[in-house]
């Protein structure tokens, strides 16, 4: 009887060990499948998200002024060139106006100097006539 009990205990222990091994193996397989499924899903998500950017293609949203990045850059460059041209023309106009004012001031300064010289000459002539007159009056009267 002891032998039967021993056999039964041994068989029961072996059955429990096999059940534990099977459960552990099934758990590992389940984890491997779950990991594989996670990897496949992650790859599928990455494949969906990866979209090659083409700068010559518009967004396709149906907007009136929709344009590609390349066209946007071209228009931006055209606007920059246009803005530089406007700025250059403004600078040129300002420089010409400044030169015109400078010429006007030089002409006025020249006129003022001529008037002063003319007035100084007229004063000198008047003074010389007055002295000559006074000298003639002194010579006649005295």
N, CA, C and O atoms as a GROMACS GRO file, in nm:
protein
  568
    1UNK      N    1   0.080  -0.118   0.000
    1UNK     CA    2   0.000   0.000   0.000
    1UNK      C    3   0.086   0.126   0.000
    1UNK      O    4   0.056   0.227  -0.065
    2UNK      N    5   0.192   0.116   0.075
    2UNK     CA    6   0.284   0.229   0.076
    2UNK      C    7   0.342   0.252  -0.064
    2UNK      O    8   0.370   0.363  -0.108
    3UNK      N    9   0.359   0.137  -0.129
    3UNK     CA   10   0.414   0.149  -0.262
    3UNK      C   11   0.315   0.218  -0.355
    3UNK      O   12   0.354   0.301  -0.437
    4UNK      N   13   0.188   0.187  -0.342
    4UNK     CA   14   0.085   0.251  -0.423
    4UNK      C   15   0.077   0.399  -0.393
    4UNK      O   16   0.066   0.483  -0.483
    5UNK      N   17   0.081   0.430  -0.265
    5UNK     CA   18   0.076   0.572  -0.227
    5UNK      C   19   0.197   0.645  -0.283
    5UNK      O   20   0.184   0.757  -0.332
    6UNK      N   21   0.312   0.584  -0.276
    6UNK     CA   22   0.433   0.646  -0.328
    6UNK      C   23   0.423   0.666  -0.478
    6UNK      O   24   0.459   0.771  -0.530
    7UNK      N   25   0.371   0.561  -0.548
    7UNK     CA   26   0.354   0.573  -0.694
    7UNK      C   27   0.254   0.683  -0.727
    7UNK      O   28   0.275   0.765  -0.817
    8UNK      N   29   0.145   0.682  -0.651
    8UNK     CA   30   0.042   0.782  -0.676
    8UNK      C   31   0.098   0.922  -0.651
    8UNK      O   32   0.072   1.013  -0.731
    9UNK      N   33   0.170   0.942  -0.545
    9UNK     CA   34   0.227   1.073  -0.513
    9UNK      C   35   0.327   1.115  -0.621
    9UNK      O   36   0.331   1.230  -0.664
   10UNK      N   37   0.407   1.016  -0.664
   10UNK     CA   38   0.506   1.045  -0.767
   10UNK      C   39   0.436   1.080  -0.898
   10UNK      O   40   0.474   1.177  -0.964
   11UNK      N   41   0.336   1.004  -0.937
   11UNK     CA   42   0.261   1.031  -1.059
   11UNK      C   43   0.190   1.166  -1.051
   11UNK      O   44   0.186   1.242  -1.148
   12UNK      N   45   0.136   1.193  -0.935
   12UNK     CA   46   0.067   1.320  -0.916
   12UNK      C   47   0.168   1.436  -0.927
   12UNK      O   48   0.137   1.538  -0.989
   13UNK      N   49   0.286   1.421  -0.868
   13UNK     CA   50   0.389   1.525  -0.874
   13UNK      C   51   0.434   1.545  -1.019
   13UNK      O   52   0.454   1.658  -1.064
   14UNK      N   53   0.451   1.433  -1.092
   14UNK     CA   54   0.491   1.442  -1.232
   14UNK      C   55   0.383   1.512  -1.314
   14UNK      O   56   0.414   1.595  -1.400
   15UNK      N   57   0.258   1.478  -1.289
   15UNK     CA   58   0.147   1.541  -1.361
   15UNK      C   59   0.143   1.690  -1.332
   15UNK      O   60   0.120   1.771  -1.421
   16UNK      N   61   0.164   1.726  -1.205
   16UNK     CA   62   0.165   1.868  -1.169
   16UNK      C   63   0.282   1.940  -1.235
   16UNK      O   64   0.268   2.053  -1.281
   17UNK      N   65   0.397   1.874  -1.240
   17UNK     CA   66   0.516   1.935  -1.303
   17UNK      C   67   0.490   1.955  -1.453
   17UNK      O   68   0.522   2.060  -1.508
   18UNK      N   69   0.430   1.851  -1.518
   18UNK     CA   70   0.400   1.863  -1.660
   18UNK      C   71   0.298   1.975  -1.684
   18UNK      O   72   0.309   2.050  -1.780
   19UNK      N   73   0.200   1.985  -1.595
   19UNK     CA   74   0.098   2.090  -1.608
   19UNK      C   75   0.163   2.228  -1.593
   19UNK      O   76   0.130   2.321  -1.667
   20UNK      N   77   0.255   2.240  -1.496
   20UNK     CA   78   0.325   2.368  -1.477
   20UNK      C   79   0.411   2.401  -1.600
   20UNK      O   80   0.412   2.515  -1.645
   21UNK      N   81   0.482   2.301  -1.653
   21UNK     CA   82   0.564   2.323  -1.772
   21UNK      C   83   0.478   2.364  -1.891
   21UNK      O   84   0.511   2.457  -1.964
   22UNK      N   85   0.365   2.293  -1.909
   22UNK     CA   86   0.274   2.325  -2.018
   22UNK      C   87   0.219   2.466  -2.001
   22UNK      O   88   0.211   2.542  -2.098
   23UNK      N   89   0.181   2.502  -1.879
   23UNK     CA   90   0.128   2.636  -1.853
   23UNK      C   91   0.236   2.742  -1.880
   23UNK      O   92   0.207   2.847  -1.938
   24UNK      N   93   0.360   2.712  -1.838
   24UNK     CA   94   0.469   2.807  -1.861
   24UNK      C   95   0.496   2.821  -2.011
   24UNK      O   96   0.518   2.931  -2.061
   25UNK      N   97   0.495   2.707  -2.083
   25UNK     CA   98   0.519   2.708  -2.227
   25UNK      C   99   0.408   2.786  -2.298
   25UNK      O  100   0.435   2.868  -2.386
   26UNK      N  101   0.284   2.760  -2.260
   26UNK     CA  102   0.171   2.831  -2.320
   26UNK      C  103   0.179   2.981  -2.290
   26UNK      O  104   0.147   3.063  -2.376
   27UNK      N  105   0.222   3.016  -2.168
   27UNK     CA  106   0.237   3.158  -2.131
   27UNK      C  107   0.345   3.224  -2.218
   27UNK      O  108   0.327   3.336  -2.266
   28UNK      N  109   0.458   3.154  -2.237
   28UNK     CA  110   0.565   3.208  -2.321
   28UNK      C  111   0.516   3.227  -2.465
   28UNK      O  112   0.541   3.330  -2.527
   29UNK      N  113   0.446   3.126  -2.517
   29UNK     CA  114   0.393   3.135  -2.653
   29UNK      C  115   0.294   3.251  -2.665
   29UNK      O  116   0.295   3.324  -2.764
   30UNK      N  117   0.207   3.267  -2.565
   30UNK     CA  118   0.110   3.376  -2.566
   30UNK      C  119   0.182   3.511  -2.565
   30UNK      O  120   0.144   3.603  -2.638
   31UNK      N  121   0.286   3.523  -2.481
   31UNK     CA  122   0.363   3.647  -2.474
   31UNK      C  123   0.434   3.674  -2.608
   31UNK      O  124   0.438   3.788  -2.654
   32UNK      N  125   0.490   3.569  -2.669
   32UNK     CA  126   0.557   3.586  -2.798
   32UNK      C  127   0.458   3.631  -2.906
   32UNK      O  128   0.488   3.720  -2.985
   33UNK      N  129   0.338   3.568  -2.907
   33UNK     CA  130   0.236   3.609  -3.002
   33UNK      C  131   0.194   3.754  -2.979
   33UNK      O  132   0.181   3.831  -3.073
   34UNK      N  133   0.174   3.789  -2.851
   34UNK     CA  134   0.133   3.927  -2.818
   34UNK      C  135   0.242   4.025  -2.861
   34UNK      O  136   0.213   4.132  -2.914
   35UNK      N  137   0.369   3.988  -2.837
   35UNK     CA  138   0.480   4.075  -2.875
   35UNK      C  139   0.486   4.089  -3.028
   35UNK      O  140   0.507   4.199  -3.080
   36UNK      N  141   0.468   3.978  -3.098
   36UNK     CA  142   0.469   3.981  -3.243
   36UNK      C  143   0.354   4.067  -3.296
   36UNK      O  144   0.373   4.145  -3.390
   37UNK      N  145   0.237   4.055  -3.236
   37UNK     CA  146   0.121   4.136  -3.276
   37UNK      C  147   0.150   4.284  -3.252
   37UNK      O  148   0.119   4.368  -3.336
   38UNK      N  149   0.211   4.317  -3.136
   38UNK     CA  150   0.246   4.457  -3.106
   38UNK      C  151   0.344   4.511  -3.210
   38UNK      O  152   0.329   4.623  -3.258
   39UNK      N  153   0.443   4.430  -3.245
   39UNK     CA  154   0.542   4.474  -3.345
   39UNK      C  155   0.476   4.496  -3.481
   39UNK      O  156   0.503   4.596  -3.548
   40UNK      N  157   0.389   4.404  -3.520
   40UNK     CA  158   0.320   4.420  -3.649
   40UNK      C  159   0.232   4.544  -3.650
   40UNK      O  160   0.230   4.618  -3.748
   41UNK      N  161   0.161   4.568  -3.541
   41UNK     CA  162   0.076   4.687  -3.533
   41UNK      C  163   0.161   4.814  -3.536
   41UNK      O  164   0.125   4.912  -3.601
   42UNK      N  165   0.275   4.811  -3.465
   42UNK     CA  166   0.364   4.928  -3.465
   42UNK      C  167   0.416   4.954  -3.606
   42UNK      O  168   0.424   5.069  -3.649
   43UNK      N  169   0.452   4.848  -3.677
   43UNK     CA  170   0.501   4.866  -3.814
   43UNK      C  171   0.390   4.919  -3.904
   43UNK      O  172   0.415   5.003  -3.991
   44UNK      N  173   0.269   4.871  -3.883
   44UNK     CA  174   0.156   4.919  -3.964
   44UNK      C  175   0.130   5.066  -3.938
   44UNK      O  176   0.102   5.142  -4.030
   45UNK      N  177   0.140   5.108  -3.812
   45UNK     CA  178   0.120   5.249  -3.777
   45UNK      C  179   0.230   5.333  -3.840
   45UNK      O  180   0.203   5.440  -3.895
   46UNK      N  181   0.354   5.286  -3.832
   46UNK     CA  182   0.465   5.360  -3.891
   46UNK      C  183   0.448   5.370  -4.042
   46UNK      O  184   0.475   5.474  -4.102
   47UNK      N  185   0.403   5.261  -4.105
   47UNK     CA  186   0.382   5.265  -4.249
   47UNK      C  187   0.275   5.366  -4.286
   47UNK      O  188   0.287   5.435  -4.388
   48UNK      N  189   0.172   5.376  -4.206
   48UNK     CA  190   0.066   5.471  -4.234
   48UNK      C  191   0.114   5.614  -4.216
   48UNK      O  192   0.079   5.702  -4.295
   49UNK      N  193   0.195   5.639  -4.113
   49UNK     CA  194   0.239   5.775  -4.083
   49UNK      C  195   0.346   5.824  -4.178
   49UNK      O  196   0.354   5.944  -4.205
   50UNK      N  197   0.429   5.736  -4.229
   50UNK     CA  198   0.538   5.776  -4.317
   50UNK      C  199   0.479   5.816  -4.452
   50UNK      O  200   0.423   5.734  -4.524
   51UNK      N  201   0.492   5.945  -4.483
   51UNK     CA  202   0.445   5.996  -4.610
   51UNK      C  203   0.557   6.082  -4.667
   51UNK      O  204   0.604   6.175  -4.602
   52UNK      N  205   0.599   6.051  -4.786
   52UNK     CA  206   0.709   6.124  -4.848
   52UNK      C  207   0.658   6.262  -4.887
   52UNK      O  208   0.554   6.277  -4.951
   53UNK      N  209   0.734   6.364  -4.845
   53UNK     CA  210   0.695   6.503  -4.872
   53UNK      C  211   0.747   6.544  -5.008
   53UNK      O  212   0.866   6.533  -5.037
   54UNK      N  213   0.656   6.590  -5.092
   54UNK     CA  214   0.691   6.639  -5.225
   54UNK      C  215   0.665   6.789  -5.229
   54UNK      O  216   0.549   6.830  -5.229
   55UNK      N  217   0.771   6.872  -5.232
   55UNK     CA  218   0.750   7.017  -5.227
   55UNK      C  219   0.684   7.075  -5.352
   55UNK      O  220   0.640   7.190  -5.351
   56UNK      N  221   0.677   6.996  -5.460
   56UNK     CA  222   0.614   7.047  -5.581
   56UNK      C  223   0.465   7.019  -5.585
   56UNK      O  224   0.396   7.060  -5.678
   57UNK      N  225   0.414   6.948  -5.484
   57UNK     CA  226   0.273   6.909  -5.482
   57UNK      C  227   0.197   6.996  -5.382
   57UNK      O  228   0.245   7.021  -5.272
   58UNK      N  229   0.078   7.040  -5.421
   58UNK     CA  230  -0.003   7.121  -5.329
   58UNK      C  231  -0.071   7.029  -5.228
   58UNK      O  232  -0.074   6.907  -5.246
   59UNK      N  233  -0.125   7.089  -5.123
   59UNK     CA  234  -0.184   7.011  -5.014
   59UNK      C  235  -0.311   6.938  -5.058
   59UNK      O  236  -0.347   6.837  -4.997
   60UNK      N  237  -0.378   6.987  -5.159
   60UNK     CA  238  -0.497   6.921  -5.209
   60UNK      C  239  -0.619   6.944  -5.123
   60UNK      O  240  -0.707   6.858  -5.117
   61UNK      N  241  -0.627   7.058  -5.056
   61UNK     CA  242  -0.740   7.088  -4.970
   61UNK      C  243  -0.851   7.161  -5.045
   61UNK      O  244  -0.959   7.182  -4.990
   62UNK      N  245  -0.827   7.198  -5.169
   62UNK     CA  246  -0.930   7.262  -5.249
   62UNK      C  247  -0.946   7.411  -5.222
   62UNK      O  248  -1.052   7.466  -5.251
   63UNK      N  249  -0.846   7.476  -5.169
   63UNK     CA  250  -0.853   7.620  -5.143
   63UNK      C  251  -0.826   7.697  -5.272
   63UNK      O  252  -0.763   7.645  -5.365
   64UNK      N  253  -0.874   7.821  -5.278
   64UNK     CA  254  -0.860   7.900  -5.401
   64UNK      C  255  -0.714   7.932  -5.432
   64UNK      O  256  -0.671   7.918  -5.547
   65UNK      N  257  -0.640   7.974  -5.333
   65UNK     CA  258  -0.500   8.014  -5.356
   65UNK      C  259  -0.404   7.904  -5.314
   65UNK      O  260  -0.293   7.933  -5.267
   66UNK      N  261  -0.443   7.780  -5.330
   66UNK     CA  262  -0.360   7.668  -5.288
   66UNK      C  263  -0.240   7.656  -5.382
   66UNK      O  264  -0.256   7.662  -5.504
   67UNK      N  265  -0.121   7.639  -5.325
   67UNK     CA  266  -0.002   7.626  -5.408
   67UNK      C  267   0.099   7.536  -5.337
   67UNK      O  268   0.091   7.515  -5.216
   68UNK      N  269   0.191   7.484  -5.413
   68UNK     CA  270   0.294   7.397  -5.357
   68UNK      C  271   0.400   7.482  -5.287
   68UNK      O  272   0.404   7.604  -5.302
   69UNK      N  273   0.484   7.414  -5.211
   69UNK     CA  274   0.590   7.484  -5.139
   69UNK      C  275   0.688   7.549  -5.237
   69UNK      O  276   0.736   7.660  -5.212
   70UNK      N  277   0.716   7.482  -5.345
   70UNK     CA  278   0.808   7.538  -5.446
   70UNK      C  279   0.750   7.666  -5.504
   70UNK      O  280   0.820   7.767  -5.517
   71UNK      N  281   0.621   7.662  -5.540
   71UNK     CA  282   0.556   7.781  -5.596
   71UNK      C  283   0.552   7.893  -5.494
   71UNK      O  284   0.571   8.010  -5.527
   72UNK      N  285   0.526   7.857  -5.368
   72UNK     CA  286   0.524   7.957  -5.262
   72UNK      C  287   0.660   8.024  -5.249
   72UNK      O  288   0.668   8.147  -5.236
   73UNK      N  289   0.766   7.945  -5.253
   73UNK     CA  290   0.902   8.002  -5.244
   73UNK      C  291   0.931   8.092  -5.365
   73UNK      O  292   0.992   8.198  -5.349
   74UNK      N  293   0.888   8.050  -5.484
   74UNK     CA  294   0.910   8.131  -5.604
   74UNK      C  295   0.838   8.265  -5.592
   74UNK      O  296   0.895   8.370  -5.622
   75UNK      N  297   0.714   8.261  -5.548
   75UNK     CA  298   0.638   8.385  -5.533
   75UNK      C  299   0.700   8.474  -5.425
   75UNK      O  300   0.705   8.596  -5.440
   76UNK      N  301   0.748   8.413  -5.319
   76UNK     CA  302   0.814   8.490  -5.213
   76UNK      C  303   0.938   8.559  -5.268
   76UNK      O  304   0.962   8.676  -5.238
   77UNK      N  305   1.016   8.489  -5.348
   77UNK     CA  306   1.136   8.548  -5.407
   77UNK      C  307   1.100   8.661  -5.502
   77UNK      O  308   1.166   8.765  -5.504
   78UNK      N  309   0.994   8.642  -5.582
   78UNK     CA  310   0.948   8.748  -5.673
   78UNK      C  311   0.907   8.871  -5.593
   78UNK      O  312   0.941   8.984  -5.630
   79UNK      N  313   0.833   8.850  -5.484
   79UNK     CA  314   0.791   8.963  -5.400
   79UNK      C  315   0.910   9.032  -5.336
   79UNK      O  316   0.912   9.154  -5.322
   80UNK      N  317   1.011   8.954  -5.295
   80UNK     CA  318   1.131   9.015  -5.236
   80UNK      C  319   1.202   9.102  -5.339
   80UNK      O  320   1.246   9.212  -5.307
   81UNK      N  321   1.214   9.052  -5.462
   81UNK     CA  322   1.280   9.129  -5.569
   81UNK      C  323   1.201   9.257  -5.595
   81UNK      O  324   1.259   9.365  -5.609
   82UNK      N  325   1.069   9.244  -5.602
   82UNK     CA  326   0.983   9.361  -5.625
   82UNK      C  327   1.000   9.462  -5.511
   82UNK      O  328   1.010   9.582  -5.536
   83UNK      N  329   1.004   9.414  -5.388
   83UNK     CA  330   1.020   9.503  -5.272
   83UNK      C  331   1.156   9.573  -5.276
   83UNK      O  332   1.166   9.692  -5.246
   84UNK      N  333   1.261   9.499  -5.314
   84UNK     CA  334   1.394   9.560  -5.325
   84UNK      C  335   1.395   9.669  -5.433
   84UNK      O  336   1.459   9.773  -5.416
   85UNK      N  337   1.325   9.645  -5.544
   85UNK     CA  338   1.317   9.744  -5.652
   85UNK      C  339   1.246   9.870  -5.603
   85UNK      O  340   1.291   9.982  -5.631
   86UNK      N  341   1.135   9.853  -5.531
   86UNK     CA  342   1.062   9.968  -5.477
   86UNK      C  343   1.152  10.045  -5.381
   86UNK      O  344   1.156  10.168  -5.384
   87UNK      N  345   1.223   9.973  -5.296
   87UNK     CA  346   1.313  10.038  -5.199
   87UNK      C  347   1.425  10.112  -5.271
   87UNK      O  348   1.461  10.224  -5.232
   88UNK      N  349   1.480  10.051  -5.377
   88UNK     CA  350   1.587  10.116  -5.453
   88UNK      C  351   1.536  10.245  -5.518
   88UNK      O  352   1.605  10.347  -5.518
   89UNK      N  353   1.416  10.239  -5.575
   89UNK     CA  354   1.357  10.358  -5.636
   89UNK      C  355   1.334  10.467  -5.532
   89UNK      O  356   1.358  10.585  -5.560
   90UNK      N  357   1.286  10.430  -5.414
   90UNK     CA  358   1.266  10.529  -5.308
   90UNK      C  359   1.398  10.594  -5.270
   90UNK      O  360   1.408  10.716  -5.257
   91UNK      N  361   1.501  10.510  -5.252
   91UNK     CA  362   1.632  10.564  -5.215
   91UNK      C  363   1.684  10.658  -5.323
   91UNK      O  364   1.740  10.764  -5.292
   92UNK      N  365   1.665  10.620  -5.449
   92UNK     CA  366   1.710  10.704  -5.560
   92UNK      C  367   1.635  10.838  -5.558
   92UNK      O  368   1.697  10.943  -5.577
   93UNK      N  369   1.504  10.834  -5.537
   93UNK     CA  370   1.425  10.958  -5.530
   93UNK      C  371   1.469  11.046  -5.415
   93UNK      O  372   1.478  11.168  -5.430
   94UNK      N  373   1.496  10.985  -5.300
   94UNK     CA  374   1.542  11.062  -5.183
   94UNK      C  375   1.677  11.126  -5.213
   94UNK      O  376   1.699  11.242  -5.180
   95UNK      N  377   1.768  11.049  -5.276
   95UNK     CA  378   1.901  11.103  -5.308
   95UNK      C  379   1.890  11.218  -5.408
   95UNK      O  380   1.959  11.318  -5.394
   96UNK      N  381   1.804  11.204  -5.510
   96UNK     CA  382   1.787  11.311  -5.608
   96UNK      C  383   1.727  11.436  -5.544
   96UNK      O  384   1.770  11.548  -5.573
   97UNK      N  385   1.630  11.418  -5.456
   97UNK     CA  386   1.570  11.533  -5.387
   97UNK      C  387   1.675  11.602  -5.300
   97UNK      O  388   1.679  11.725  -5.293
   98UNK      N  389   1.758  11.523  -5.235
   98UNK     CA  390   1.863  11.580  -5.150
   98UNK      C  391   1.963  11.659  -5.234
   98UNK      O  392   2.004  11.768  -5.196
   99UNK      N  393   2.001  11.604  -5.349
   99UNK     CA  394   2.094  11.676  -5.437
   99UNK      C  395   2.030  11.804  -5.489
   99UNK      O  396   2.099  11.906  -5.500
  100UNK      N  397   1.902  11.801  -5.522
  100UNK     CA  398   1.831  11.921  -5.569
  100UNK      C  399   1.829  12.028  -5.462
  100UNK      O  400   1.854  12.146  -5.490
  101UNK      N  401   1.800  11.989  -5.337
  101UNK     CA  402   1.802  12.087  -5.227
  101UNK      C  403   1.942  12.143  -5.207
  101UNK      O  404   1.959  12.262  -5.180
  102UNK      N  405   2.044  12.057  -5.221
  102UNK     CA  406   2.182  12.102  -5.206
  102UNK      C  407   2.217  12.205  -5.314
  102UNK      O  408   2.279  12.307  -5.284
  103UNK      N  409   2.178  12.179  -5.441
  103UNK     CA  410   2.203  12.274  -5.550
  103UNK      C  411   2.131  12.406  -5.523
  103UNK      O  412   2.187  12.514  -5.543
  104UNK      N  413   2.005  12.398  -5.478
  104UNK     CA  414   1.927  12.518  -5.448
  104UNK      C  415   1.996  12.600  -5.340
  104UNK      O  416   2.007  12.722  -5.351
  105UNK      N  417   2.043  12.532  -5.235
  105UNK     CA  418   2.113  12.604  -5.127
  105UNK      C  419   2.242  12.668  -5.179
  105UNK      O  420   2.275  12.780  -5.140
  106UNK      N  421   2.315  12.598  -5.267
  106UNK     CA  422   2.438  12.654  -5.323
  106UNK      C  423   2.407  12.778  -5.408
  106UNK      O  424   2.480  12.878  -5.401
  107UNK      N  425   2.300  12.771  -5.487
  107UNK     CA  426   2.261  12.887  -5.568
  107UNK      C  427   2.224  13.005  -5.478
  107UNK      O  428   2.265  13.118  -5.504
  108UNK      N  429   2.148  12.979  -5.374
  108UNK     CA  430   2.109  13.086  -5.282
  108UNK      C  431   2.231  13.146  -5.215
  108UNK      O  432   2.242  13.268  -5.200
  109UNK      N  433   2.324  13.059  -5.173
  109UNK     CA  434   2.446  13.108  -5.109
  109UNK      C  435   2.526  13.194  -5.207
  109UNK      O  436   2.579  13.298  -5.169
  110UNK      N  437   2.536  13.150  -5.333
  110UNK     CA  438   2.605  13.229  -5.436
  110UNK      C  439   2.538  13.364  -5.456
  110UNK      O  440   2.605  13.466  -5.466
  111UNK      N  441   2.404  13.366  -5.463
  111UNK     CA  442   2.330  13.492  -5.480
  111UNK      C  443   2.355  13.585  -5.361
  111UNK      O  444   2.377  13.704  -5.378
  112UNK      N  445   2.350  13.529  -5.241
  112UNK     CA  446   2.373  13.611  -5.121
  112UNK      C  447   2.513  13.670  -5.124
  112UNK      O  448   2.532  13.788  -5.093
  113UNK      N  449   2.612  13.589  -5.162
  113UNK     CA  450   2.750  13.639  -5.167
  113UNK      C  451   2.764  13.749  -5.274
  113UNK      O  452   2.832  13.849  -5.250
  114UNK      N  453   2.701  13.731  -5.390
  114UNK     CA  454   2.707  13.835  -5.495
  114UNK      C  455   2.640  13.962  -5.446
  114UNK      O  456   2.691  14.072  -5.468
  115UNK      N  457   2.522  13.947  -5.381
  115UNK     CA  458   2.453  14.066  -5.328
  115UNK      C  459   2.539  14.137  -5.224
  115UNK      O  460   2.547  14.260  -5.223
  116UNK      N  461   2.604  14.061  -5.138
  116UNK     CA  462   2.690  14.122  -5.036
  116UNK      C  463   2.808  14.194  -5.101
  116UNK      O  464   2.844  14.305  -5.062
  117UNK      N  465   2.869  14.128  -5.201
  117UNK     CA  466   2.981  14.193  -5.270
  117UNK      C  467   2.935  14.320  -5.343
  117UNK      O  468   3.002  14.422  -5.341
  118UNK      N  469   2.818  14.310  -5.407
  118UNK     CA  470   2.764  14.426  -5.477
  118UNK      C  471   2.734  14.538  -5.378
  118UNK      O  472   2.764  14.654  -5.405
  119UNK      N  473   2.673  14.502  -5.263
  119UNK     CA  474   2.641  14.603  -5.162
  119UNK      C  475   2.770  14.662  -5.105
  119UNK      O  476   2.778  14.783  -5.083
  120UNK      N  477   2.870  14.578  -5.082
  120UNK     CA  478   2.998  14.628  -5.029
  120UNK      C  479   3.063  14.722  -5.131
  120UNK      O  480   3.118  14.826  -5.094
  121UNK      N  481   3.057  14.684  -5.258
  121UNK     CA  482   3.115  14.769  -5.362
  121UNK      C  483   3.038  14.901  -5.372
  121UNK      O  484   3.098  15.007  -5.387
  122UNK      N  485   2.905  14.894  -5.364
  122UNK     CA  486   2.823  15.016  -5.369
  122UNK      C  487   2.855  15.105  -5.250
  122UNK      O  488   2.866  15.226  -5.264
  123UNK      N  489   2.869  15.045  -5.132
  123UNK     CA  490   2.904  15.123  -5.012
  123UNK      C  491   3.042  15.187  -5.028
  123UNK      O  492   3.063  15.303  -4.993
  124UNK      N  493   3.136  15.109  -5.082
  124UNK     CA  494   3.271  15.163  -5.101
  124UNK      C  495   3.269  15.277  -5.201
  124UNK      O  496   3.335  15.379  -5.181
  125UNK      N  497   3.191  15.262  -5.310
  125UNK     CA  498   3.180  15.369  -5.411
  125UNK      C  499   3.114  15.493  -5.349
  125UNK      O  500   3.159  15.606  -5.371
  126UNK      N  501   3.006  15.470  -5.272
  126UNK     CA  502   2.937  15.584  -5.209
  126UNK      C  503   3.030  15.652  -5.110
  126UNK      O  504   3.034  15.775  -5.103
  127UNK      N  505   3.105  15.574  -5.035
  127UNK     CA  506   3.198  15.633  -4.938
  127UNK      C  507   3.307  15.712  -5.010
  127UNK      O  508   3.345  15.821  -4.966
  128UNK      N  509   3.357  15.660  -5.121
  128UNK     CA  510   3.460  15.730  -5.198
  128UNK      C  511   3.403  15.859  -5.256
  128UNK      O  512   3.473  15.961  -5.255
  129UNK      N  513   3.280  15.858  -5.305
  129UNK     CA  514   3.218  15.981  -5.359
  129UNK      C  515   3.199  16.081  -5.247
  129UNK      O  516   3.225  16.200  -5.263
  130UNK      N  517   3.151  16.031  -5.130
  130UNK     CA  518   3.130  16.123  -5.018
  130UNK      C  519   3.264  16.186  -4.976
  130UNK      O  520   3.269  16.306  -4.950
  131UNK      N  521   3.368  16.109  -4.969
  131UNK     CA  522   3.498  16.164  -4.930
  131UNK      C  523   3.548  16.263  -5.036
  131UNK      O  524   3.602  16.369  -5.003
  132UNK      N  525   3.528  16.227  -5.162
  132UNK     CA  526   3.571  16.319  -5.268
  132UNK      C  527   3.491  16.449  -5.261
  132UNK      O  528   3.545  16.557  -5.280
  133UNK      N  529   3.361  16.436  -5.233
  133UNK     CA  530   3.274  16.553  -5.221
  133UNK      C  531   3.317  16.637  -5.101
  133UNK      O  532   3.326  16.759  -5.109
  134UNK      N  533   3.343  16.568  -4.990
  134UNK     CA  534   3.385  16.640  -4.869
  134UNK      C  535   3.522  16.707  -4.893
  134UNK      O  536   3.545  16.820  -4.849
  135UNK      N  537   3.609  16.637  -4.962
  135UNK     CA  538   3.740  16.695  -4.991
  135UNK      C  539   3.726  16.815  -5.085
  135UNK      O  540   3.797  16.915  -5.069
  136UNK      N  541   3.636  16.806  -5.182
  136UNK     CA  542   3.613  16.917  -5.275
  136UNK      C  543   3.550  17.034  -5.202
  136UNK      O  544   3.584  17.149  -5.227
  137UNK      N  545   3.458  17.004  -5.109
  137UNK     CA  546   3.392  17.111  -5.032
  137UNK      C  547   3.494  17.174  -4.938
  137UNK      O  548   3.491  17.296  -4.918
  138UNK      N  549   3.580  17.097  -4.881
  138UNK     CA  550   3.680  17.151  -4.790
  138UNK      C  551   3.783  17.234  -4.868
  138UNK      O  552   3.830  17.336  -4.818
  139UNK      N  553   3.816  17.193  -4.986
  139UNK     CA  554   3.911  17.268  -5.068
  139UNK      C  555   3.846  17.395  -5.119
  139UNK      O  556   3.916  17.496  -5.131
  140UNK      N  557   3.722  17.396  -5.149
  140UNK     CA  558   3.651  17.514  -5.198
  140UNK      C  559   3.622  17.608  -5.083
  140UNK      O  560   3.625  17.730  -5.102
  141UNK      N  561   3.594  17.559  -4.970
  141UNK     CA  562   3.556  17.641  -4.856
  141UNK      C  563   3.676  17.677  -4.770
  141UNK      O  564   3.663  17.764  -4.684
  142UNK      N  565   3.769  17.627  -4.785
  142UNK     CA  566   3.870  17.651  -4.694
  142UNK      C  567   4.002  17.685  -4.720
  142UNK      O  568   4.081  17.703  -4.628
   0.00000   0.00000   0.00000
